[in-house]
Amino acid sequence: MATYELVKAKAQAAKQAAAKLAVTSTAVKNAALLAMAAALEAQQSEILAANERDMTAAAAKGMKLSLIHISEP
């Protein structure tokens, strides 16, 4: 699938999802957000390790450090 078609398909899927979310209860949306937050927290170490690998690879390919540097909160 070409990039244009892929982006178009993703945009259409997002539009359909937005329509479904518009009629979804706040309680269900909040539960989904809490589940996503818990999953991110549970995978934090793996996510940060993958990010570090990506940043190292980007630097090795010559990407400017100002584009890949992330300051700690």
C-alpha positions as CSV (number, residue, x, y, z in Angstrom):
1,M,0.0,0.0,0.0
2,A,1.4,3.4,-1.0
3,T,1.9,6.0,1.7
4,Y,-1.0,8.2,0.5
5,E,-3.4,5.3,0.7
6,L,-2.1,4.2,4.1
7,V,-2.5,7.7,5.5
8,K,-5.9,8.1,4.0
9,A,-7.0,4.7,5.5
10,K,-5.7,5.7,8.9
11,A,-7.5,9.1,8.7
12,Q,-10.8,7.4,7.8
13,A,-10.4,4.9,10.7
14,A,-9.7,7.8,13.0
15,K,-12.9,9.6,11.8
16,Q,-15.0,6.5,12.4
17,A,-13.4,6.0,15.9
18,A,-14.2,9.7,16.7
19,A,-17.8,9.2,15.8
20,K,-18.0,6.1,18.2
21,L,-16.2,8.0,21.0
22,A,-18.6,10.9,20.7
23,V,-21.5,8.7,22.0
24,T,-19.4,6.7,24.5
25,S,-20.0,7.4,28.1
26,T,-17.5,9.4,30.2
27,A,-17.1,6.4,32.5
28,V,-16.1,4.1,29.6
29,K,-13.7,6.7,28.2
30,N,-12.1,7.2,31.6
31,A,-11.7,3.5,32.2
32,A,-10.0,3.2,28.8
33,L,-7.6,6.1,29.6
34,L,-6.8,4.5,33.0
35,A,-6.1,1.2,31.3
36,M,-3.8,2.8,28.8
37,A,-2.0,4.7,31.5
38,A,-1.5,1.5,33.5
39,A,-0.2,-0.3,30.4
40,L,2.3,2.5,29.7
41,E,3.5,2.5,33.3
42,A,3.8,-1.3,33.3
43,Q,5.9,-1.2,30.1
44,Q,7.9,2.0,31.1
45,S,11.3,0.2,31.2
46,E,10.8,-1.4,27.8
47,I,9.6,1.8,26.3
48,L,12.5,3.8,27.6
49,A,15.0,1.2,26.5
50,A,13.5,1.2,22.9
51,N,13.6,5.0,22.9
52,E,17.2,4.9,23.9
53,R,18.0,2.5,21.1
54,D,16.2,4.8,18.6
55,M,18.0,7.9,19.8
56,T,21.3,6.1,19.6
57,A,20.6,4.9,16.0
58,A,19.5,8.4,15.0
59,A,22.7,9.9,16.4
60,A,24.7,7.2,14.6
61,K,23.0,8.2,11.3
62,G,24.0,11.8,11.8
63,M,20.8,13.3,13.0
64,K,21.4,16.5,14.9
65,L,21.4,16.0,18.7
66,S,19.1,19.0,19.1
67,L,16.4,17.0,17.2
68,I,16.8,13.9,19.3
69,H,17.6,15.2,22.7
70,I,14.8,14.9,25.3
71,S,15.2,16.8,28.6
72,E,14.1,15.1,31.8
73,P,11.0,16.5,33.4
